[in-house]
Amino acid sequence: MLRRCCDVAAPIRYSYPVCSAFGQKGATCRPSARPFNTNLHYPDGLVANVSNAHYIMCPCAPGFHCNLGTCVETVPPHNSLEER
């Protein structure tokens, strides 16, 4: 099952949230990206409350992390005691 998140092009007037897939191996990512909450305002007076959104793009999927702007697989730490 492919997980999705909400991303917003910019937390400014008239922008809108888009549901996108979390980044897979090789996808572009933003290091240290954190979700945010915002209110999006539209000309007709509608206000959309958006929570846990990401700026421009979704973060890497579970099992991956952002390294220099690219999603790479997270390797579990090596435990040298297990080899003995």
Secondary structure, 3 states (H helix, E strand, C coil): CCCEEEEECCCCCCCCEEEEECECCCCECCCCCCCEEEEEECCCCCEEEEEEEEECCCCECCCEEEECCEEEECCCCCCHHHHC
